[in-house]
């Protein structure tokens, strides 16, 4: 075998090994983040999700889960950014639309909240229709007209 071929083969093996190590690390960070979030350690979860995203910034599910952790900590703007990024990566992400709508409603952005909740409903989020009805009822009782 010539040296060029062996060099190329070695390079390919190194890249493949590095890719596998990164994939495994991403999954480990994601799993650790989920475990921490489930136990209420939202800051620890966010840290693990951050590490996963450093290795692969295109993981929709990591943005969604980090958004949930931020939402739990009351970081509404951060959660909206993460849910928005998750939607950019997967426009059929009903759960991200749903959670983004809830946050927008709590911030007084009712029109945007209803738009997101309607999108979540169209994408099959089972709780969206109930949430839409609750939002509309609250707006009606408050005398808020979102069509102005």
Residue frames relative to the residue before (quaternion, step in Angstrom):
aa qw qx qy qz dx dy dz
X 1.0000 0.0000 0.0000 0.0000 0.00 0.00 0.00
X 0.4057 -0.7166 0.4969 0.2737 3.51 -0.98 0.69
X 0.6618 -0.5481 0.3564 0.3668 3.55 -1.25 0.49
X 0.6102 0.5562 -0.3541 0.4392 3.61 1.04 -0.67
X 0.6624 0.4991 -0.3029 0.4695 3.57 0.91 -0.90
X 0.6631 0.4964 -0.3058 0.4695 3.61 0.91 -0.89
X 0.6365 0.5266 -0.3228 0.4619 3.58 1.03 -0.77
X 0.6625 0.5011 -0.2910 0.4746 3.55 0.96 -0.89
X 0.6444 0.5151 -0.3113 0.4717 3.58 0.97 -0.84
X 0.6424 0.5173 -0.3123 0.4714 3.58 0.98 -0.83
X 0.6462 0.5171 -0.3138 0.4654 3.60 0.95 -0.86
X 0.6558 0.5053 -0.3105 0.4672 3.59 0.92 -0.89
X 0.6586 0.5013 -0.3132 0.4657 3.60 0.92 -0.81
X 0.6387 0.5210 -0.3251 0.4636 3.60 1.01 -0.77
X 0.6567 0.4987 -0.3093 0.4737 3.58 0.94 -0.87
X 0.6560 0.5107 -0.3113 0.4603 3.59 0.90 -0.89
X 0.6559 0.5058 -0.3057 0.4695 3.59 0.95 -0.88
X 0.6542 0.5017 -0.3137 0.4710 3.60 0.94 -0.84
X 0.6391 0.5260 -0.3233 0.4587 3.58 0.98 -0.83
X 0.6624 0.4996 -0.3049 0.4677 3.59 0.90 -0.89
X 0.6411 0.5135 -0.3265 0.4676 3.59 0.98 -0.82
X 0.6589 0.4966 -0.3130 0.4704 3.61 0.95 -0.85
X 0.6446 0.5204 -0.3254 0.4560 3.60 0.94 -0.84
X 0.6569 0.5007 -0.3024 0.4758 3.56 0.97 -0.86
X 0.6553 0.5096 -0.3089 0.4641 3.59 0.97 -0.86
X 0.6220 0.5342 -0.3383 0.4619 3.58 0.98 -0.84
X 0.6768 0.4877 -0.2964 0.4650 3.58 0.84 -0.95
X 0.6398 0.5216 -0.3263 0.4605 3.59 1.00 -0.78
X 0.6595 0.4915 -0.3130 0.4749 3.59 0.91 -0.89
X 0.6435 0.5231 -0.3228 0.4562 3.57 0.96 -0.84
X 0.6762 0.4908 -0.2912 0.4659 3.59 0.86 -0.96
X 0.6461 0.5069 -0.3187 0.4733 3.58 0.97 -0.83
X 0.6455 0.5262 -0.3151 0.4552 3.57 0.99 -0.83
X 0.6495 0.5107 -0.3143 0.4674 3.56 0.95 -0.85
X 0.6512 0.5168 -0.3128 0.4593 3.58 0.96 -0.88
X 0.6662 0.4969 -0.3040 0.4657 3.56 0.94 -0.88
X 0.6430 0.5143 -0.3283 0.4630 3.59 0.96 -0.79
X 0.6560 0.5173 -0.3116 0.4527 3.58 0.95 -0.86
X 0.7112 0.4212 -0.2578 0.5002 3.59 1.12 -0.59
X 0.6048 -0.6041 0.3388 0.3931 3.60 1.28 0.10
X 0.5406 0.5897 -0.4135 0.4348 3.60 1.26 0.12
X 0.0783 -0.8579 0.5074 0.0185 3.55 0.45 1.26
X 0.6245 0.5274 -0.3475 0.4595 3.60 1.03 -0.68
X 0.6499 0.5028 -0.3060 0.4807 3.57 1.00 -0.82
X 0.6299 0.5336 -0.3245 0.4617 3.55 1.05 -0.81
X 0.6545 0.5107 -0.3129 0.4614 3.58 0.89 -0.92
X 0.6317 0.5358 -0.3286 0.4538 3.57 0.99 -0.82
X 0.6746 0.4787 -0.2944 0.4786 3.59 0.92 -0.86
X 0.6456 0.5035 -0.3267 0.4722 3.59 0.98 -0.78
X 0.6008 0.5517 -0.3512 0.4597 3.60 1.08 -0.71
X 0.6653 0.5037 -0.3033 0.4601 3.58 0.93 -0.89
X 0.6324 0.5213 -0.3312 0.4675 3.58 0.99 -0.80
X 0.6926 0.4791 -0.2807 0.4603 3.58 0.94 -0.87
X 0.5627 0.5666 -0.3931 0.4560 3.60 1.18 -0.42
X 0.6964 0.4628 -0.2617 0.4821 3.56 1.06 -0.77
X 0.7928 -0.0242 0.0346 0.6081 3.58 1.10 -0.69
X 0.1608 -0.8452 0.5054 0.0664 3.60 -0.08 1.28
X 0.6275 0.5500 -0.3425 0.4317 3.61 1.18 0.25
X 0.4782 0.6910 -0.4237 0.3380 3.59 1.21 0.36
X 0.3567 -0.7770 0.4882 0.1752 3.54 -0.19 1.34
X 0.6831 0.5112 -0.2978 0.4282 3.58 0.84 -0.95
X 0.6211 0.5232 -0.3462 0.4698 3.59 1.10 -0.60
X 0.6379 0.5060 -0.3315 0.4766 3.61 0.96 -0.78
X 0.6360 0.5300 -0.3289 0.4545 3.58 0.96 -0.85
X 0.7099 0.4559 -0.2704 0.4638 3.58 0.80 -0.97
X 0.6230 0.5058 -0.3488 0.4841 3.60 1.05 -0.66
X 0.6104 0.5476 -0.3418 0.4590 3.59 1.08 -0.70
X 0.6382 0.5195 -0.3243 0.4665 3.57 0.99 -0.79
X 0.6524 0.5086 -0.3111 0.4678 3.59 0.98 -0.87
X 0.6600 0.4948 -0.3075 0.4743 3.59 0.94 -0.85
X 0.6145 0.5415 -0.3356 0.4653 3.56 1.05 -0.80
X 0.6607 0.5179 -0.2993 0.4535 3.58 0.95 -0.88
X 0.6933 0.4474 -0.2652 0.4988 3.59 1.15 -0.60
X 0.5357 -0.6437 0.3965 0.3762 3.59 1.27 -0.09
X 0.4693 0.6461 -0.4551 0.3940 3.58 1.25 0.30
X 0.1433 -0.8537 0.4968 0.0614 3.54 0.39 1.28
X 0.6770 0.4900 -0.3057 0.4561 3.58 0.86 -0.92
X 0.6535 0.5063 -0.3114 0.4686 3.59 0.98 -0.82
X 0.6459 0.5152 -0.3156 0.4666 3.56 1.01 -0.83
X 0.6408 0.5169 -0.3298 0.4620 3.59 0.94 -0.84
X 0.6390 0.5230 -0.3316 0.4563 3.60 0.96 -0.82
X 0.6815 0.4817 -0.2941 0.4660 3.59 0.93 -0.87
X 0.6550 0.4858 -0.3247 0.4792 3.60 0.93 -0.79
X 0.6298 0.5273 -0.3345 0.4619 3.59 1.03 -0.72
X 0.6534 0.4967 -0.3149 0.4767 3.59 0.97 -0.81
X 0.6221 0.5320 -0.3401 0.4629 3.60 1.02 -0.77
X 0.6543 0.5021 -0.3050 0.4761 3.58 1.02 -0.81
X 0.6103 0.5430 -0.3515 0.4573 3.60 1.03 -0.73
X 0.7089 0.4588 -0.2523 0.4726 3.56 1.00 -0.85
X 0.7819 0.0362 -0.0180 0.6221 3.58 1.21 -0.51
X 0.2538 -0.8216 0.4956 0.1225 3.55 -0.06 1.30
X 0.6576 0.4890 -0.3079 0.4833 3.61 1.27 -0.14
X 0.4142 0.7313 -0.4435 0.3113 3.57 1.27 0.36
X 0.2159 -0.8325 0.5011 0.0968 3.56 0.23 1.31
X 0.6468 0.5409 -0.3278 0.4261 3.60 0.95 -0.84
X 0.6556 0.4985 -0.3219 0.4670 3.62 0.98 -0.77
X 0.6157 0.5213 -0.3449 0.4797 3.59 1.02 -0.73
X 0.6505 0.5388 -0.3073 0.4382 3.56 0.93 -0.95
X 0.7203 0.4369 -0.2621 0.4708 3.58 0.73 -1.02
X 0.6212 0.5254 -0.3479 0.4658 3.58 1.03 -0.70
X 0.6319 0.5354 -0.3264 0.4556 3.60 1.04 -0.76
X 0.6372 0.5284 -0.3302 0.4535 3.58 0.92 -0.88
X 0.6784 0.4868 -0.2942 0.4649 3.57 0.87 -0.94
X 0.6485 0.5189 -0.3250 0.4523 3.58 0.90 -0.88
X 0.6330 0.5267 -0.3313 0.4606 3.59 1.01 -0.76
X 0.6757 0.4862 -0.3039 0.4633 3.59 0.94 -0.82
X 0.6729 0.4669 -0.2824 0.4994 3.58 1.26 -0.41
X 0.5690 -0.6305 0.3630 0.3833 3.59 1.31 0.04
X 0.5288 0.6068 -0.4194 0.4198 3.60 1.25 0.21
X 0.0595 -0.8811 0.4688 0.0207 3.53 0.69 1.19
X 0.6379 0.5255 -0.3408 0.4482 3.60 0.92 -0.80
X 0.6776 0.4728 -0.2876 0.4844 3.58 0.88 -0.95
X 0.6256 0.5443 -0.3358 0.4467 3.57 1.03 -0.78
X 0.6829 0.4703 -0.2914 0.4770 3.59 0.90 -0.88
X 0.6057 0.5420 -0.3572 0.4601 3.59 1.04 -0.68
X 0.6789 0.4786 -0.2889 0.4761 3.58 0.90 -0.93
X 0.6662 0.5030 -0.3140 0.4524 3.58 0.93 -0.86
X 0.6261 0.5163 -0.3378 0.4767 3.60 1.05 -0.68
X 0.6283 0.5158 -0.3334 0.4775 3.58 1.05 -0.72
X 0.6334 0.5264 -0.3248 0.4649 3.58 0.99 -0.85
X 0.6380 0.5230 -0.3164 0.4683 3.57 1.01 -0.84
X 0.6607 0.5108 -0.3048 0.4578 3.59 0.89 -0.94
X 0.7072 0.4487 -0.2552 0.4831 3.58 1.10 -0.71
X 0.6446 -0.5924 0.2970 0.3812 3.58 1.28 0.14
X 0.3619 0.7161 -0.5201 0.2927 3.62 1.18 0.33
X 0.4085 -0.7717 0.4306 0.2283 3.60 -0.47 1.19
X 0.7158 0.4467 -0.2622 0.4683 3.64 1.07 -0.58
X 0.4694 0.7274 -0.4184 0.2747 3.58 1.25 -0.21
X 0.6616 0.5142 -0.3337 0.4319 3.60 0.83 -0.85
X 0.6384 0.5091 -0.3237 0.4780 3.59 0.97 -0.81
X 0.6563 0.5123 -0.3095 0.4593 3.58 0.95 -0.88
X 0.6234 0.5326 -0.3357 0.4637 3.59 1.02 -0.78
X 0.6648 0.5046 -0.3022 0.4605 3.57 0.90 -0.92
X 0.6489 0.5093 -0.3134 0.4705 3.59 0.98 -0.85
X 0.6556 0.5099 -0.3130 0.4606 3.60 0.91 -0.90
X 0.6775 0.4938 -0.3002 0.4550 3.57 0.85 -0.94
X 0.6419 0.5206 -0.3190 0.4638 3.59 1.01 -0.78
X 0.6559 0.5022 -0.3090 0.4713 3.59 0.95 -0.87
X 0.6462 0.5110 -0.3205 0.4676 3.58 0.97 -0.81
X 0.6447 0.5255 -0.3132 0.4583 3.55 0.98 -0.87
X 0.6780 0.4832 -0.2900 0.4719 3.60 0.90 -0.92
X 0.6921 0.4683 -0.2741 0.4760 3.58 1.07 -0.70
X 0.4290 -0.7149 0.4502 0.3197 3.56 1.24 -0.25
X 0.4367 0.6898 -0.4595 0.3497 3.57 1.20 0.48
X 0.1465 -0.7755 0.6115 0.0570 3.54 -0.82 1.08
X 0.2336 -0.8109 0.5237 0.1169 3.57 -0.38 1.23
X 0.5869 0.5966 -0.3656 0.4074 3.59 1.26 -0.13
X 0.5406 0.6284 -0.4094 0.3811 3.61 1.23 -0.07
